[in-house]
Amino acid sequence: MEQAEFLEKNIFMDLENMNDGFTDTSIQCFSEAGFETVLKKAEHFGLSLYTIEAWFEGAEFDTTSHEAYKKKATDPKWYTKAFSDLKKRKEGLVYSATYKVSKKLLERN
């Protein structure tokens, strides 16, 4: 299984992609509630999250990474905290992230 297929099938399923062309169309963007679901599923599967991008009205609002939080990409503490920090700064944001699904997980599915 390819990473994109895994993400579609296991992480993004039943969530609305809010990307209407304001960024690369291959990037899935989600509402606050949708992204919270994405993060819970990412933690469940042990995915690596390298960056989180927040968008407001089609413009990039902010980007953060696991390095800024001095955590491994697989540590849910960093992306949970980053998401919380972004939510506090502005309402109505749309979120995307860069993910890595381990080879072991791809082979299992």
C-alpha positions as a Python dict, from the first residue, in 0.01 Angstrom:
ca = {
    (1, 'M'): (0, 0, 0),
    (2, 'E'): (122, 350, -79),
    (3, 'Q'): (129, 626, 183),
    (4, 'A'): (-138, 837, 8),
    (5, 'E'): (-371, 537, -6),
    (6, 'F'): (-312, 459, 363),
    (7, 'L'): (-387, 819, 462),
    (8, 'E'): (-707, 825, 254),
    (9, 'K'): (-830, 490, 385),
    (10, 'N'): (-731, 518, 751),
    (11, 'I'): (-686, 884, 842),
    (12, 'F'): (-888, 1110, 610),
    (13, 'M'): (-1189, 882, 555),
    (14, 'D'): (-1524, 1057, 616),
    (15, 'L'): (-1357, 1397, 665),
    (16, 'E'): (-1417, 1696, 438),
    (17, 'N'): (-1113, 1829, 255),
    (18, 'M'): (-1136, 2208, 295),
    (19, 'N'): (-868, 2275, 31),
    (20, 'D'): (-1053, 2453, -248),
    (21, 'G'): (-734, 2533, -440),
    (22, 'F'): (-561, 2779, -205),
    (23, 'T'): (-264, 2541, -187),
    (24, 'D'): (-140, 2237, -379),
    (25, 'T'): (-450, 2026, -441),
    (26, 'S'): (-268, 1711, -328),
    (27, 'I'): (-264, 1856, 26),
    (28, 'Q'): (-564, 1768, 241),
    (29, 'C'): (-681, 2052, 466),
    (30, 'F'): (-932, 2019, 747),
    (31, 'S'): (-1147, 2226, 978),
    (32, 'E'): (-1053, 2243, 1345),
    (33, 'A'): (-1282, 1950, 1433),
    (34, 'G'): (-1166, 1748, 1133),
    (35, 'F'): (-800, 1805, 1212),
    (36, 'E'): (-854, 1703, 1572),
    (37, 'T'): (-985, 1371, 1437),
    (38, 'V'): (-682, 1343, 1206),
    (39, 'L'): (-447, 1392, 1502),
    (40, 'K'): (-625, 1127, 1710),
    (41, 'K'): (-601, 878, 1424),
    (42, 'A'): (-236, 970, 1361),
    (43, 'E'): (-158, 901, 1726),
    (44, 'H'): (-349, 571, 1712),
    (45, 'F'): (-144, 450, 1413),
    (46, 'G'): (185, 602, 1536),
    (47, 'L'): (236, 823, 1230),
    (48, 'S'): (513, 1079, 1207),
    (49, 'L'): (395, 1439, 1171),
    (50, 'Y'): (670, 1674, 1060),
    (51, 'T'): (486, 2003, 1013),
    (52, 'I'): (147, 2158, 1074),
    (53, 'E'): (30, 2442, 853),
    (54, 'A'): (-258, 2666, 949),
    (55, 'W'): (-450, 2862, 689),
    (56, 'F'): (-693, 3151, 728),
    (57, 'E'): (-924, 3254, 445),
    (58, 'G'): (-700, 3088, 189),
    (59, 'A'): (-375, 3245, 309),
    (60, 'E'): (-103, 3077, 510),
    (61, 'F'): (-137, 3180, 874),
    (62, 'D'): (150, 2989, 1037),
    (63, 'T'): (364, 2677, 1007),
    (64, 'T'): (528, 2486, 1288),
    (65, 'S'): (726, 2165, 1313),
    (66, 'H'): (830, 1895, 1556),
    (67, 'E'): (1174, 2057, 1565),
    (68, 'A'): (1028, 2379, 1707),
    (69, 'Y'): (887, 2172, 1995),
    (70, 'K'): (1210, 1971, 2032),
    (71, 'K'): (1021, 1642, 1995),
    (72, 'K'): (1040, 1345, 1761),
    (73, 'A'): (795, 1351, 1471),
    (74, 'T'): (622, 1045, 1618),
    (75, 'D'): (564, 1209, 1959),
    (76, 'P'): (197, 1315, 1983),
    (77, 'K'): (285, 1567, 2254),
    (78, 'W'): (432, 1807, 1998),
    (79, 'Y'): (144, 1807, 1751),
    (80, 'T'): (-121, 1812, 2022),
    (81, 'K'): (47, 2116, 2181),
    (82, 'A'): (106, 2287, 1845),
    (83, 'F'): (-258, 2241, 1748),
    (84, 'S'): (-372, 2378, 2084),
    (85, 'D'): (-142, 2680, 2046),
    (86, 'L'): (-272, 2755, 1695),
    (87, 'K'): (-637, 2723, 1800),
    (88, 'K'): (-581, 2975, 2080),
    (89, 'R'): (-428, 3230, 1842),
    (90, 'K'): (-711, 3249, 1587),
    (91, 'E'): (-1057, 3107, 1526),
    (92, 'G'): (-1163, 2967, 1191),
    (93, 'L'): (-831, 2821, 1083),
    (94, 'V'): (-795, 2533, 840),
    (95, 'Y'): (-514, 2284, 904),
    (96, 'S'): (-285, 2057, 704),
    (97, 'A'): (19, 1853, 796),
    (98, 'T'): (304, 1656, 646),
    (99, 'Y'): (291, 1292, 743),
    (100, 'K'): (503, 982, 717),
    (101, 'V'): (356, 636, 745),
    (102, 'S'): (612, 377, 849),
    (103, 'K'): (705, 108, 601),
    (104, 'K'): (603, -153, 856),
    (105, 'L'): (253, -5, 880),
    (106, 'L'): (218, 16, 501),
    (107, 'E'): (317, -349, 468),
    (108, 'R'): (67, -452, 734),
    (109, 'N'): (-231, -302, 552),
}
